[in-house]
Amino acid sequence: MEDRFSTITNLHGDRKHAIFGVYDGHGGVKAAEFAAKNLDKNIVEEIVGLRDESEIAEVVRRGYLTTNAAFLKEKDVKGGSCCVTAMVSEGNLVVSNTGVVTVVLFSEGNLVTAMMIQCLKD
């Protein structure tokens, strides 16, 4: 299996802030492993400087792009990974993805509204 996952809870010391990721490797496990180790951290680093909540989509997108650029610099790697992350912050849910990933959120049988961000275009 080429799937990986990541979690960071207690972001900034607050147990109500967290980020979760699921990564589906394509053409080898290396990209999924790299994303699982780096993507959520890169998103969190970008969010640290966030001053305006309306910029959250761009900040998360930069986290994805930073991770992608770093992976492309790795030696002797090939393949890629579909990624989806879900971040809980200040009572909001921000879901982002790249690749052929669809996210559907339900709570107690009801569809949940979330900000959906397509981070990288094919």
HELIX and SHEET records of a PDB file:
HELIX    1   1 LEU A   11  GLY A   13  5                                   3    
HELIX    2   2 LYS A   30  VAL A   48  1                                  19    
HELIX    3   3 GLU A   53  GLU A   55  5                                   3    
HELIX    4   4 ILE A   56  LEU A   72  1                                  17    
SHEET    1   A 5 ASP A   3  THR A   9  0                                        
SHEET    2   A 5 ALA A  18  HIS A  26 -1                                        
SHEET    3   A 5 GLY A  80  SER A  89 -1                                        
SHEET    4   A 5 ASN A  92  THR A  98 -1                                        
SHEET    5   A 5 MET A 115  LEU A 120  1                                        
SHEET    1   B 2 PHE A 106  SER A 107  0                                        
SHEET    2   B 2 ASN A 110  LEU A 111 -1                                        
END                                                                             
